[in-house]
Amino acid sequence: MYDEILLPVDGSPAAEQAIPHVFDLAERYDATVHVLFVVNTARDNAGIIGGTVLETLEQEGQRVVDEVVERGESRGIETVGAVRRGAPHETILDYATEHGAEVIAMATHGRTGVERVLLGSVTERVVRTAPVPVLTVRATG
């Protein structure tokens, strides 16, 4: 049923809770998991964020992606990772299309507080606009 599964991650505890569900699906369907971290450059202040800050965010994203990829590979799951810049929901959808993802799996929320209120929920935007099914995992705690 699924050959390509997209797992967007942001390093948050909520996003962490989606990982076991995705790995179980991948094992069941012998699917490849694409782990994606998006450095948000769509914010109003993106113009004032210097190159060094973006590089630091990308390095953190790569660390998060590498950890998840390693966990998938240790379970025998074909797992690939990517770090991209852009508006998170748009970048997730673009990546899904580019790589033929048949499902996107993500937590119901990641970042919290003022950032979520100002920016809206990435998961909500993906659910509303994705051309493929979106599996949402309710984050607890």
RAVENWO-V788815 format. One record per residue. N is the residue number from 1. PHI is phi as a letter, one per 30 degrees, with the letter a starting at -180 (999 if undefined). PSI is psi in degrees with one decimal (999 if undefined). BURIAL is I if it has 24 or more other C-alpha atoms within 12 Angstrom, else O. Layout:
[[N	PHI	PSI	BURIAL] [N	PHI	PSI	BURIAL]]
This chain:
[[1	999	-43.5	O] [2	b	126.8	I] [3	c	-30.5	I] [4	b	121.5	I] [5	c	130.3	I] [6	c	127.0	I] [7	c	95.7	I] [8	d	136.8	I] [9	b	153.8	I] [10	b	7.8	I] [11	i	0.8	I] [12	d	157.6	I] [13	e	-34.0	O] [14	d	-46.7	I] [15	d	-33.6	I] [16	e	-33.9	I] [17	d	-18.8	I] [18	d	-23.1	I] [19	e	-49.5	I] [20	d	-35.7	I] [21	d	-42.9	I] [22	d	-43.3	I] [23	d	-37.9	I] [24	d	-43.6	O] [25	d	-44.7	I] [26	d	-40.8	I] [27	d	-42.2	I] [28	d	-40.7	O] [29	c	5.2	O] [30	h	48.3	O] [31	c	159.5	I] [32	d	135.7	I] [33	c	127.5	I] [34	c	115.4	I] [35	c	122.8	I] [36	b	128.7	I] [37	c	128.9	I] [38	c	122.2	I] [39	d	116.0	I] [40	d	105.4	I] [41	c	11.1	I] [42	c	-4.5	O] [43	d	158.4	O] [44	e	-29.7	O] [45	c	9.6	O] [46	e	-30.9	O] [47	d	-24.1	O] [48	c	-4.3	O] [49	d	123.1	O] [50	d	164.8	O] [51	e	-36.2	O] [52	d	-40.1	O] [53	d	-44.5	O] [54	d	-40.3	O] [55	d	-38.8	O] [56	d	-43.4	O] [57	d	-40.0	I] [58	d	-39.4	I] [59	d	-42.3	O] [60	d	-42.6	O] [61	d	-41.5	I] [62	d	-37.0	I] [63	d	-45.9	O] [64	d	-48.4	I] [65	d	-46.4	I] [66	e	-39.6	I] [67	d	-43.8	I] [68	d	-42.1	I] [69	e	-44.8	I] [70	d	-41.1	O] [71	d	-41.2	I] [72	d	-45.7	I] [73	d	-34.1	O] [74	d	-19.3	O] [75	c	3.2	O] [76	i	18.9	O] [77	c	132.2	I] [78	d	119.0	I] [79	b	129.8	I] [80	b	153.6	I] [81	b	155.5	I] [82	a	148.6	I] [83	b	128.1	I] [84	b	159.4	I] [85	c	146.2	I] [86	k	-170.2	O] [87	d	123.4	I] [88	e	-52.3	I] [89	d	-39.0	I] [90	d	-41.4	I] [91	d	-38.6	I] [92	d	-47.2	I] [93	d	-41.2	I] [94	d	-43.9	I] [95	d	-43.3	I] [96	e	-43.6	I] [97	d	-46.9	O] [98	e	-35.6	O] [99	c	9.2	I] [100	i	33.9	O] [101	d	133.8	I] [102	c	-12.0	I] [103	a	144.9	I] [104	c	128.9	I] [105	b	126.0	I] [106	a	161.5	I] [107	d	157.6	I] [108	d	-22.2	I] [109	a	153.7	I] [110	b	-94.2	I] [111	d	151.7	I] [112	b	-176.2	O] [113	i	-147.8	O] [114	e	-38.1	O] [115	e	-43.7	O] [116	d	-41.4	O] [117	d	-43.2	O] [118	d	-38.3	O] [119	c	-18.0	O] [120	i	170.5	O] [121	d	123.0	I] [122	d	-44.6	I] [123	e	-44.4	I] [124	e	-43.4	O] [125	d	-39.4	O] [126	d	-46.1	I] [127	e	-43.4	I] [128	d	-24.3	O] [129	b	-3.2	O] [130	d	140.4	I] [131	d	-1.3	O] [132	b	165.2	I] [133	e	148.4	O] [134	b	118.8	I] [135	c	119.5	I] [136	c	136.7	I] [137	c	119.5	I] [138	d	120.8	O] [139	d	135.4	O] [140	c	158.6	O] [141	i	999	O]]
